[in-house]
């Protein structure tokens, strides 16, 4: 089963790029489509992701926040 999720990232451009790299390398992520500004990522996942699993992963990237939107 696959899941679709939109991830909105907030912060400076370098932090967004770092966060994008972290998310792209997660084992649950099968496909990533990014907006031109890097703030919006549409994810195709092999299993659901929640805020609790993303907070510790994205904290070192320097993003100031994020929002998940289920599709």
Secondary structure by P-SEA (a helix, b strand, c coil): cbbbbbbbbbccaaaaaaaaaaaaacccccbbbbcccccbbbbbccccccccccccccccccccccccccc
